[in-house]
């Protein structure tokens, strides 16, 4: 009997594995490759990148036969927000050395237009700890200066505080350069009164006495974007919902040639959401509750799309029995983390039980709620909501190397199986 039980267990695991591979991985790879293509311009705010991505996702919803909500003419929920963009070439020349945009440096997302040549003054622990040098420094004419902020070697609390205060530009310097071991970019909904650049350590040297800059921003006070929303009705309790979400926006472009493609963040999450939509649209017998699929815009700009939805809900929030938000789905060799899992023990424990039964992932880690993805405002509104992300060796995040060819979707099938089983048992 024991051998028969083991055989049955092995056959069940094989069935689950084949199901996940057949449904999830080939289709998911197609979605990641597509949304990470340069055509989508980093799914940001230059060249209509976010709109192009939204139309692609809506077309996939339509192809699967997913429904629009009553009274909705399209799959879109439109809203507006301000955003700072850089549609023009960005140039930085240190001394006689031209820095590579996106590789050696990036302008801060909130950087205003700035053009000219500026003197570089280094701010480091040696300057901050020397009273005579600092007194001389404080008498400089700062309107022609860029402060180069190098935090290497800064250790004492007083020195750290002084360094941080200088980073807030109290002397009115023309700009600030922050020396970083790794540069990342982001999205800003405003602009600062002074310029700021992040430069990779060793790309800027002490012998570089000046910096020539040509940065031209375009601030859009009312950028129009959209959440993309569809659903399939449940067979037994159609007025209650399971909601599966992922944000489709990313960082966009700096100038015409530097694209942040966002393969892991978050083409992989959209691939997971669409893979789940494909699976359940082909297997409606598992849809006891209605299932809604939401691709959020504006996540990188501050969870704007999901916040807008919770304030203007198409689904009554008290009708959502479970919300699963997926982001960063490309890894997983070290397991996954369930954000808000501590506050939602039923969800976390069910996932752990499934993982123990099917031996899918190395670990499922739980952590408390945090405003780090689109589950947050739902959780704050009382919705049983969690955010899943994979853990592993993939380190490209908010940089130009987060590209489809670098992303292996290491445990994508296993996470897919975990989620489908959770929904079936919920």
C-alpha positions as CSV (number, residue, x, y, z in Angstrom):
1,X,0.0,0.0,0.0
2,X,2.8,2.4,0.8
3,X,4.4,1.9,-2.6
4,X,1.0,2.5,-4.3
5,X,0.6,5.7,-2.3
6,X,4.1,6.8,-3.4
7,X,3.3,6.0,-7.0
8,X,0.0,7.9,-6.9
9,X,1.8,10.9,-5.3
10,X,4.4,10.8,-8.1
11,X,1.8,10.6,-10.8
12,X,-0.1,13.6,-9.3
13,X,3.1,15.6,-9.1
14,X,3.9,14.7,-12.7
15,X,0.4,15.8,-13.7
16,X,0.9,19.2,-11.9
17,X,4.3,19.7,-13.5
18,X,3.0,18.9,-17.0
19,X,0.1,21.2,-16.5
20,X,2.3,24.1,-15.4
21,X,4.7,23.7,-18.3
22,X,2.0,23.4,-20.9
23,X,0.0,26.3,-19.7
24,X,2.6,28.7,-18.2
25,X,6.1,28.7,-19.5
26,X,5.9,29.0,-23.3
27,X,3.2,31.6,-23.2
28,X,4.8,33.4,-20.4
29,X,8.1,33.6,-22.3
30,X,6.2,35.1,-25.2
31,X,4.7,37.8,-23.0
32,X,8.0,38.7,-21.3
33,X,9.7,38.9,-24.7
34,X,6.9,41.0,-26.2
35,X,6.5,43.5,-23.3
36,X,10.2,43.9,-22.9
37,X,10.7,44.7,-26.6
38,X,12.0,48.2,-27.4
39,X,8.7,48.8,-29.3
40,X,7.0,49.3,-25.9
41,X,9.6,52.0,-24.9
42,X,10.1,50.7,-21.4
43,X,6.3,50.9,-20.8
44,X,6.7,54.4,-19.6
45,X,5.9,58.0,-20.5
46,X,7.9,58.6,-23.7
47,X,6.6,57.4,-27.1
48,X,3.3,56.2,-25.5
49,X,5.0,53.2,-24.0
50,X,2.4,52.6,-21.3
51,X,-0.5,53.0,-23.8
52,X,1.1,50.5,-26.2
53,X,1.4,48.0,-23.4
54,X,-2.1,48.6,-22.2
55,X,-3.5,47.9,-25.7
56,X,-1.5,44.7,-25.9
57,X,-2.8,43.4,-22.6
58,X,-6.4,44.4,-23.6
59,X,-6.0,42.4,-26.8
60,X,-4.9,39.4,-24.8
61,X,-7.9,39.7,-22.5
62,X,-10.2,39.9,-25.6
63,X,-8.5,36.9,-27.3
64,X,-9.2,34.8,-24.1
65,X,-12.8,35.8,-24.1
66,X,-12.7,37.7,-20.9
67,X,-15.5,40.1,-20.2
68,X,-15.5,43.9,-19.6
69,X,-17.4,45.0,-16.5
70,X,-21.0,46.2,-17.0
71,X,-21.2,49.8,-18.2
72,X,-17.5,49.7,-19.3
73,X,-17.0,50.5,-23.0
74,X,-13.4,49.1,-23.0
75,X,-11.1,47.2,-20.7
76,X,-9.6,50.6,-19.6
77,X,-10.0,52.5,-16.4
78,X,-8.5,55.9,-17.3
79,X,-6.9,58.3,-14.9
80,X,-4.3,61.1,-14.9
81,X,-1.2,62.0,-12.9
82,X,1.9,64.3,-13.3
83,X,5.2,62.9,-14.5
84,X,8.6,64.1,-15.3
85,X,10.1,62.8,-18.6
86,X,13.3,62.9,-20.6
87,X,12.5,62.5,-24.3
88,X,15.6,64.2,-25.5
89,X,19.3,63.1,-25.5
90,X,21.0,63.4,-22.1
91,X,24.7,64.2,-22.1
92,X,27.3,64.3,-19.3
93,X,31.0,64.9,-20.0
94,X,33.4,64.7,-17.0
95,X,36.5,66.6,-18.0
96,X,37.1,65.2,-21.5
97,X,35.4,61.8,-20.8
98,X,31.8,61.3,-22.0
99,X,29.8,59.2,-19.6
100,X,27.3,56.6,-20.9
101,X,23.7,57.3,-20.0
102,X,22.2,54.4,-18.1
103,X,25.5,52.7,-17.7
104,X,27.8,55.3,-16.1
105,X,25.2,57.7,-14.9
106,X,21.5,58.6,-14.8
107,X,19.8,61.9,-14.1
108,X,17.6,61.8,-11.1
109,X,14.0,61.2,-12.1
110,X,13.0,64.6,-10.7
111,X,15.9,66.5,-12.5
112,X,15.0,69.7,-14.2
113,X,16.5,71.1,-17.4
114,X,20.1,72.1,-17.0
115,X,22.8,73.0,-19.6
116,X,26.3,74.3,-19.1
117,X,29.7,73.5,-17.6
118,X,30.2,73.4,-13.8
119,X,33.0,73.0,-11.4
120,X,33.1,69.8,-9.3
121,X,33.6,70.0,-5.5
122,X,33.9,66.7,-3.7
123,X,32.2,66.1,-0.4
124,X,33.4,63.2,1.6
125,X,34.4,62.2,5.1
126,X,37.8,64.0,4.8
127,X,36.0,67.3,4.1
128,X,33.3,66.9,6.8
129,X,35.8,66.0,9.5
130,X,38.2,68.8,8.9
131,X,36.8,72.1,10.4
132,X,39.3,74.3,8.5
133,X,38.5,72.7,5.1
134,X,34.8,72.8,5.7
135,X,34.8,76.5,6.7
136,X,36.6,77.3,3.4
137,X,34.2,75.0,1.5
138,X,31.1,76.9,3.0
139,X,32.4,80.2,1.6
140,X,32.4,79.0,-2.0
141,X,30.1,80.4,-4.7
142,X,27.8,77.5,-5.0
143,X,25.6,78.6,-8.0
144,X,28.4,77.5,-10.3
145,X,29.2,74.2,-8.5
146,X,28.1,70.6,-8.5
147,X,28.7,68.9,-5.2
148,X,30.0,65.3,-5.6
149,X,28.7,63.3,-2.7
150,X,30.8,60.3,-1.9
151,X,29.6,58.4,1.2
152,X,32.5,55.9,1.2
153,X,34.2,55.9,4.6
154,X,31.5,58.0,6.3
155,X,30.8,56.2,9.5
156,X,30.0,58.3,12.6
157,X,26.4,59.5,13.2
158,X,27.4,63.2,13.1
159,X,29.2,62.8,9.8
160,X,26.3,60.8,8.3
161,X,23.9,63.5,9.4
162,X,26.1,66.3,7.9
163,X,26.4,64.3,4.7
164,X,22.7,63.8,4.5
165,X,22.0,67.5,5.1
166,X,24.4,68.5,2.3
167,X,22.5,66.1,0.0
168,X,19.5,68.3,0.6
169,X,21.5,71.1,-0.9
170,X,21.3,73.7,1.9
171,X,24.0,75.9,0.2
172,X,22.1,76.2,-3.1
173,X,24.5,74.4,-5.3
174,X,23.6,74.1,-8.9
175,X,23.4,70.4,-8.6
176,X,24.5,67.3,-6.7
177,X,26.2,64.2,-8.0
178,X,25.8,61.0,-5.9
179,X,28.5,58.4,-6.2
180,X,27.0,54.9,-6.3
181,X,28.2,51.4,-6.5
182,X,25.2,50.6,-8.6
183,X,22.8,53.1,-10.3
184,X,19.1,52.6,-10.6
185,X,16.4,54.8,-12.0
186,X,12.8,55.6,-11.0
187,X,9.8,57.8,-11.9
188,X,9.1,61.2,-10.4
189,X,5.8,63.1,-10.3
190,X,7.5,66.5,-9.7
191,X,10.8,68.3,-10.3
192,X,13.4,69.6,-7.9
193,X,14.9,73.1,-8.0
194,X,18.4,71.8,-8.6
195,X,19.8,69.1,-10.8
196,X,20.9,65.7,-9.4
197,X,22.8,62.8,-11.1
198,X,23.8,59.4,-9.9
199,X,27.2,58.2,-11.2
200,X,28.8,54.8,-10.9
201,X,31.8,54.8,-8.7
202,X,35.1,55.0,-10.7
203,X,33.2,56.5,-13.7
204,X,33.9,59.9,-12.1
205,X,37.4,60.6,-10.8
206,X,39.1,63.2,-8.7
207,X,41.0,64.5,-11.7
208,X,37.7,65.4,-13.3
209,X,37.5,69.0,-12.3
210,X,34.4,70.0,-14.4
211,X,31.2,68.5,-15.7
212,X,29.4,69.6,-18.9
213,X,25.7,68.8,-18.9
214,X,22.9,68.9,-21.4
215,X,19.7,67.7,-19.8
216,X,16.3,68.7,-21.0
217,X,13.2,67.4,-19.2
218,X,9.6,67.6,-20.2
219,X,7.2,67.8,-17.3
220,X,3.7,66.5,-18.1
221,X,1.2,67.9,-15.6
222,X,-1.7,65.6,-16.6
223,X,-0.4,62.4,-18.2
224,X,-3.3,60.2,-19.2
225,X,-2.9,56.4,-18.5
226,X,-5.1,53.5,-17.7
227,X,-5.6,50.3,-15.6
228,X,-6.6,47.4,-17.8
229,X,-9.4,45.3,-16.2
230,X,-11.3,42.1,-17.2
231,X,-13.1,39.3,-15.5
232,X,-14.8,35.9,-16.0
233,X,-17.9,35.1,-14.1
234,X,-18.0,32.5,-11.4
235,X,-20.0,29.3,-11.7
236,X,-21.4,29.2,-8.1
237,X,-20.8,32.6,-6.4
238,X,-20.5,35.1,-9.2
239,X,-21.0,38.2,-7.0
240,X,-17.8,37.4,-5.1
241,X,-14.4,37.8,-6.6
242,X,-10.8,36.6,-6.6
243,X,-8.6,39.3,-8.0
244,X,-5.3,38.7,-9.7
245,X,-3.1,41.8,-10.3
246,X,0.2,42.9,-11.7
247,X,1.5,46.3,-12.7
248,X,2.5,46.7,-16.3
249,X,4.2,50.1,-16.3
250,X,8.0,50.5,-15.9
251,X,10.4,53.4,-16.1
252,X,10.4,54.2,-19.8
253,X,13.3,55.9,-21.6
254,X,16.0,58.5,-21.2
255,X,16.3,60.1,-24.6
256,X,15.8,58.2,-27.8
257,X,18.3,55.4,-27.2
258,X,18.3,54.4,-23.5
259,X,15.4,52.1,-22.6
260,X,14.6,50.5,-19.3
261,X,12.8,47.4,-20.6
262,X,11.7,46.0,-17.3
263,X,11.7,42.2,-18.0
264,X,11.5,41.1,-14.4
265,X,9.9,44.3,-13.2
266,X,7.3,43.7,-14.2
267,X,6.8,42.0,-17.6
268,X,7.2,38.8,-15.6
269,X,4.3,39.7,-13.3
270,X,2.1,40.5,-16.2
271,X,3.1,37.2,-17.8
272,X,2.0,35.4,-14.6
273,X,-1.3,37.2,-14.5
274,X,-2.0,36.5,-18.2
275,X,-0.9,32.9,-17.8
276,X,-3.4,32.5,-15.0
277,X,-6.1,34.3,-17.1
278,X,-5.4,31.9,-19.9
279,X,-5.5,28.8,-17.7
280,X,-8.8,29.7,-16.0
281,X,-10.5,30.9,-19.2
282,X,-9.7,27.4,-20.6
283,X,-10.8,25.7,-17.3
284,X,-13.9,27.6,-16.1
285,X,-14.9,24.6,-14.0
286,X,-12.4,25.9,-11.4
287,X,-14.0,29.3,-11.2
288,X,-16.4,29.0,-8.2
289,X,-16.0,32.7,-7.7
290,X,-15.7,35.3,-10.4
291,X,-12.1,36.0,-11.2
292,X,-10.9,39.5,-12.1
293,X,-7.6,40.4,-13.7
294,X,-6.2,43.9,-13.3
295,X,-3.0,45.2,-14.9
296,X,-2.2,48.4,-13.0
297,X,-0.5,51.5,-14.4
298,X,1.4,54.0,-12.4
299,X,2.9,51.6,-9.9
300,X,6.5,52.9,-10.4
301,X,5.2,56.4,-9.8
302,X,3.9,55.6,-6.4
303,X,1.2,52.9,-6.6
304,X,-1.0,55.5,-8.3
305,X,-3.1,53.1,-10.4
306,X,-4.0,50.7,-7.6
307,X,-4.8,53.7,-5.3
308,X,-7.1,55.1,-7.9
309,X,-8.9,51.8,-8.2
310,X,-9.5,51.5,-4.5
311,X,-10.9,55.0,-4.5
312,X,-13.0,54.3,-7.6
313,X,-13.7,50.6,-7.3
314,X,-15.2,48.8,-10.3
315,X,-15.6,45.8,-8.0
316,X,-17.0,46.5,-4.5
317,X,-14.1,46.0,-2.2
318,X,-16.2,44.1,0.3
319,X,-16.9,41.5,-2.5
320,X,-13.2,40.6,-2.9
321,X,-12.5,37.4,-1.1
322,X,-8.8,37.2,-2.1
323,X,-6.4,39.5,-4.0
324,X,-3.1,38.2,-5.2
325,X,-0.6,40.8,-6.6
326,X,2.4,39.4,-8.4
327,X,5.6,41.3,-9.1
328,X,9.2,40.2,-9.9
329,X,8.3,36.7,-11.0
330,X,11.5,35.9,-12.9
331,X,13.5,34.2,-10.2
332,X,12.5,31.8,-7.4
333,X,15.4,29.5,-6.8
334,X,15.4,30.8,-3.2
335,X,11.6,30.7,-2.9
336,X,9.1,33.4,-2.7
337,X,8.1,36.1,-0.2
338,X,4.4,36.8,0.8
339,X,4.1,40.4,1.8
340,X,1.2,40.9,4.2
341,X,1.4,37.2,4.8
342,X,1.6,37.8,8.6
343,X,-1.6,39.7,8.5
344,X,-3.3,37.1,6.3
345,X,-2.5,33.8,8.0
346,X,-5.1,31.8,6.1
347,X,-3.6,32.7,2.7
348,X,-0.1,32.1,3.9
349,X,-0.8,28.8,5.6
350,X,-2.7,27.5,2.6
351,X,0.2,28.3,0.3
352,X,2.6,26.6,2.7
353,X,0.4,23.5,2.8
354,X,0.3,23.3,-1.0
355,X,4.1,23.8,-1.2
356,X,4.7,21.1,1.3
357,X,2.5,18.7,-0.5
358,X,3.8,19.4,-4.0
359,X,7.4,20.3,-3.2
360,X,7.4,23.3,-5.5
361,X,9.6,25.9,-3.9
362,X,12.6,26.0,-1.5
363,X,10.7,28.2,0.9
364,X,7.7,30.5,1.3
365,X,8.7,33.5,3.5
366,X,6.1,35.7,5.2
367,X,6.6,39.3,6.1
368,X,4.4,42.1,7.3
369,X,2.5,44.6,5.1
370,X,4.5,47.3,3.3
371,X,3.7,49.9,0.6
372,X,5.9,48.2,-1.9
373,X,3.4,47.1,-4.6
374,X,-0.2,47.3,-5.7
375,X,-1.7,45.1,-2.9
376,X,-1.1,47.9,-0.4
377,X,-4.1,50.1,-0.7
378,X,-6.4,47.1,-0.9
379,X,-5.0,45.7,2.3
380,X,-5.4,49.1,3.9
381,X,-9.0,49.1,2.9
382,X,-9.6,45.7,4.6
383,X,-9.3,43.4,1.5
384,X,-7.6,40.1,2.1
385,X,-4.6,40.9,-0.1
386,X,-1.0,39.7,-0.4
387,X,1.9,40.4,-2.7
388,X,4.1,37.6,-4.0
389,X,7.6,38.1,-5.4
390,X,10.4,35.6,-6.1
391,X,13.8,35.4,-4.5
392,X,17.0,34.4,-6.2
393,X,20.2,35.5,-7.9
394,X,18.7,37.8,-10.5
395,X,19.9,41.2,-9.5
396,X,18.9,43.5,-12.4
397,X,16.4,46.0,-10.9
398,X,15.5,49.4,-12.3
399,X,18.5,49.3,-14.6
400,X,19.1,48.9,-18.3
401,X,20.1,45.3,-18.0
402,X,16.7,44.1,-16.8
403,X,16.1,42.6,-20.3
404,X,14.3,39.5,-21.5
405,X,17.5,37.8,-22.6
406,X,18.8,38.0,-19.1
407,X,15.7,36.5,-17.4
408,X,15.3,32.8,-17.1
409,X,11.9,32.5,-15.4
410,X,13.6,30.0,-13.1
411,X,10.7,28.8,-11.0
412,X,7.8,30.4,-13.0
413,X,6.0,27.0,-13.5
414,X,6.2,26.2,-9.8
415,X,4.8,29.6,-8.7
416,X,2.1,29.3,-11.3
417,X,1.1,25.9,-9.9
418,X,1.1,27.2,-6.4
419,X,-1.3,30.0,-7.3
420,X,-3.7,27.9,-9.3
421,X,-3.9,25.4,-6.4
422,X,-4.5,28.2,-3.9
423,X,-7.4,29.6,-6.0
424,X,-8.9,26.1,-6.4
425,X,-8.8,25.5,-2.6
426,X,-9.9,29.0,-1.5
